[in-house]
Amino acid sequence: MSRIPSGRLAATAALLALGLATSACSTGQESTSAEGSVAPVSGKISITYLQKQGDQEYFAGEAAGAKAKAAELGIDLKVVNLGNDANKTVSEVQSAIAQKTNGIIVVVPDPAVGPQVVQAAKDAKIALLTSDDQICATGPDPAACDKAKLIPRIGFSGAQMGGEVGKRAADDFKKAGWNPADTRIISAWKQDVTVCGDRVKAAKETFGAAVPGVQNIDVATDNTPTGAQDKIAATVTANPGVKHWVVWGCNDENVQGGVTALENAGIGADNVIGVGLGAYLACKDWGGDKPSGMKAALFINGMDVGALAVQTMYDRLKNGKEFPAEAFAPTKMVDAATWKSAGVSCN
């Protein structure tokens, strides 16, 4: 997913974050967004949706859902693919403001740009909403942010999703009858992304409550399949005596990378319980005849999030309805037998 900024951007983000934090602490009166100064829109509403990784299956679905809802509501919607470019996030926010957009919905490639994005929207008196990943108004790290300073977010509950993953992994572990002593759990995620940490933490807690005594190994990744595969391959090599593996992470990419690394290491699918999060990559394993260590995945439908984000922004701009701190779309656990009937799109 996101990448850490470097050079000038990192320095700028850090300095701005420090300046904003100092200002907020000095008076205690500053708003964390433009929320209090956004005027209702009487005419046609224009919204700009800035997405990281716009060519990924989930985010493509999110854009499609946003566009469908915008067409239904008569909104002028512009969707921009930021890729993994944190610099582009800031420039596209400035561009949207220059084009007189009424509201900005953003999925940031890197949360470090949060203070810059928030300040730009506030100065322009433009409504700001995030989807999927959180940003903080006063610092680069949402995990260290005062909750009152987090920008309203549309997406999924990290705790709920992680809990579902941990529950399914525990159920499959019990069915397999494995010995905890020769089993290891791999928890793989990009560790500066707050929602990822929430998911993994909940998976650990839920699994641990149902199946005590299985050792966990945290693996830091970049949230891509190849990045996860490389890091998990090294972990497997460093643990030659392990017979059985449970793999979960922030998204399907981490679990797919882990399953591939284990397969390449000669670990059979019967000795792997991978539980994905997204189902957009997991379903590719289930479409063939070859056994896979990807046993299940939590289906998160990007279309639902995109539609909900646009509806929420519309309600704010048209009717003056305050943003909720967070609003969540539904999820569903699927596997090789159920993914098609659940409506998972597998391209």
N, C-alpha and C positions, 0 to 999 in steps of 0.2 A: 504494500500500500504506500504510505507516505515515506518520504526520505528526509533525513536530517539536513537542514540548510547548512551551507558552508560559506566561508569567506565573508563578503560584505553583507549578505542577507542575514547570516547568523549574528553578526555584530549589530546590525540595525535592529533586528528583532529583540535582541537582548537589551540594548539601550532603551528602545521604546518601551519594552515591558517594564524596565526599572523605573522609567519616568512616569508611566501610567500608575504603577503601584505606589510610588511615592506621593503622587498627586491624590490618589484615592484615599491613602491613609491620612493625608494632611487635613482633609475636610470631612470625609465620610459622607459627602453629599452627592458625589458624581454618579450619574446613571451609567450602567454597564452597557447600554446600547442606545439607539435612537428612539427607543420605544415610547418615551414620554412625549416626544416632539413630532411624531409621524402624523401628518394630517390625513383624514379620510380622502379617498379618491372618488370623485363624483362621476368622472367619465370612464373611458376604457382603461383597465388596469394593465400595466406592463410589469413583468417579472423576469428576472435573470436567474437562471439556475446554473451555478458553477460546480462542476463535478470533477473529482479526481478519477483517473483510470476509466474514462468514459467508454472505452472499447471492451471493458470486462463485462461478462454476461450479466452480472447482477446490476451494474450501473447502467448498462444499456436498457435493461428492463425498467430501472428507475426513471430514466429519461422518457421511455415510452409511456409509463404511467402518468408522469407529469404532463406530457403533451396531450394525452387523452383527457385528463381532467381540465387542462387549460382550454381545450376546444369546447368542452361541455359548458364551462363557465364564461366563455367569451373573452378569455385573457390573451394578451399578446405575450407569448413566452419565448425567450431565447435560451437555449441550452448550450453551454460552452464546456468542452472537454479540456481540463487542466492537465491531464496526464499525471505525472508525478512531479510537476514543476511548481515549487513553492513561490518562486519569483513571479510566475504567470498568474498566480492567485491574486496577488496585490495589483498587478497591472490590469487584470480583467475586472476587478472590483472598481478601479478608477475609471475604466472604460465604460462600465455599466452606469456609473454615476454621471459621467459626461453625456451619456445617451438618454438621461432623464428617466431611468427605470424607477418604478415605484417601490420595488422590493427586491431583495437579493436573498436567494437560498444558496448555501454553499456547503460542499463537502471538501474540506481542506486536504491537500496532499500532506501537509505538515502543520500540526497545531501551533508551532512556534510563530506563525504569521497571524495568529488570532488577534492580538492587540492592535495590529495595524489595520486589519479588516474591520474590527469593531469601531476603531476611531474614525476611519474613513466614512463608514455608514452613519455614524453619529453626527459627524460634521455636516454631512449632506442631508441629514434628517430623513434617511431612508430606512425602512423596516428591514431588519436582518434576522434571518432564521437559519439554523444549521440542520443538516440531515446526516444521519449515520454517525459521524464523529463529532465530538465536542470541541469547542474552543472557549478560551477564557478571555475576558476583557482586560485583565490586568497582568497577565503573565503568559509565558510560552507553554506551560505544562498544565493541562486541565486537571490532572490528578492532584496537583498541589493548590488548586484554585478554591477560593471560598465559593460555596455553592451559589451564593447570591450573585456572583460575578460570572457564572457560566451562562452562555447565550442559549436561549431556548432551542430545543433539539427535537427533531422528528426521526424516528428510527425504530430500533428494537431494544428491549430491555436486556442489557448484558447479563445481569444476574439470572433472569428467567431463561435466557438462551443457554447459558453455561450450565444451569441446573438441569435442563433437558438433556444436554449432551452427557453430563456426568451420570444421570440416571440410566440412559440407554447403555452407556459403556458398562455400568455396574450390572445391569440385567444380562448383557451378553457375556460378561465375565463369569457370572454365576452359572449360566447355561453351559459354558465351556468347561467348567470344573477345574480351572487352573489353580496352581499353588501360588499364593502371593509371594513366596520366597524366591521363586525363579521367574517372576514377572516384573516388568518395569513399565511405568507410565511416562510417556513423553508429552509434555505440555509445551507447545511451540507457538510463539507469537512475537510480534514487534512490540518491544517492551516500553516504548514511549507513547503508545496509543492507548488512551484511557479505557475505551470500550473493550479493547482486546483483553486488558488486564482484568476487567470485570467478568468477562466471559470465562476466562481460564480459572480465576479464583472460585467462581461458583461451581464449575465442573469438578474441581478438586474437592471442594467441601461436600458436594452431593455424593460423589463416588466414595469418598472416604467414610462418610456416614453409613453407607451401605456395605462397603467392602474395606474394612480396616486392614492395615499392614502391608499395602502395596507401595513400594518406594516410587516417588515421583522424581523425574529429571526435567528441570526447566531448560528449554533451548531457545535462545534469542535468535530471531530470524528477521528477514525484511518483509515477511508476509507474502512472498511469492513462492510458487512451486519449486523452482530451481534453487532459490536461496534456502528454503526449508530443507530440501533434499540434501544439499551440501552439508548443512550443519547437523542434520540428524544422522547422516551417514557417519560422520565423525563420532557422534555419540554412540552409535551401534558398535563401531570398531572398538571403542573404549570400554565396552561392556560385553565381552565375548561369551560369558557364561549364562547370559539371559536367554531363556527359552521362549518366553511369551512377551508380547508387546501390546500395550494399549496406547493409542495415539489420538490426541485431540489438540485443538488450537484455536486461533482467532477466527479462522475461515477455512473454506475448502482447500485453499492453496497450501496451507501448512500441513494439513492432513494428507493431501495428495502427495506432497513432497516426501512426507514421512513414510507413507505406504510404499512409494517407489524406492526409497532408500533401503527399506527393509527387504523388499523383493530382490534388489540388486545384491544384497548381502547374503542371499540364500535363505532368508526366512520365509517359510511357506505361508500362504494366505490363511491357513487354519490356525496359525500361531500369531495372528495379528487381528486386533480389534481397532479399526479406525472409525471414528465418528466425526464426520465432517460438519461444517457449519456453512450452509448456503445451498448445497445439493447441486449446484450448477456444474461442478467438476465431478462430483461423486457419481452422478448419473451416467457419465461417460464410461466408467468402469462397469456399470450394471448393464450397459447396452450390448456387451459382448459375451462370449461363452467362457472366457477365462476367469477362474476364481480370483477374487480380489480381497485384499485386507480391509478395503473400505466397506464396512458392514452396514453403516447407516449414515444419515446426515440430517441435520435440522434444516428444513426448507424455509428459507427467508425470501419472500417475493419482493424484489425491488420495485415492481410496478405499484404495489400497495404503498410503499414509502413515498415514492414520487408523487402519487395522487394525493396522499394525505398531506404532504408538505405544501403542495400548491393550494389545496383547500384551506389549510390553516392560514397561509399567507393571504389568500383572498378574504377570508373572514376578518382578518385584522385590518386590511386596507379598505374593504367595502363597508363593513359593519362595525368597525372599531372594537372587535372582540380581542381581548388580550391573548397573547401567546401563552400556551401552557408551558411550564418549565420543561416538560418532556411529554411526548405522545408516542404511543407504540402501535405498530402493525402486528397482526397475528403471525404465529409460526406453527410448523407442523413437522414431526419427525417422520422421515420416509426411509425406505430401503429398496433393495432390488425388486421386491415384490409389489411395492406400493407407489413408487415415484411417478409412474405414468398417470395413474388414476388421480394423484394429488395435483396434477397440473404443472409439474416441473418442466420447464423448457430446457432442452438439452441440445444445443447447436454445436 
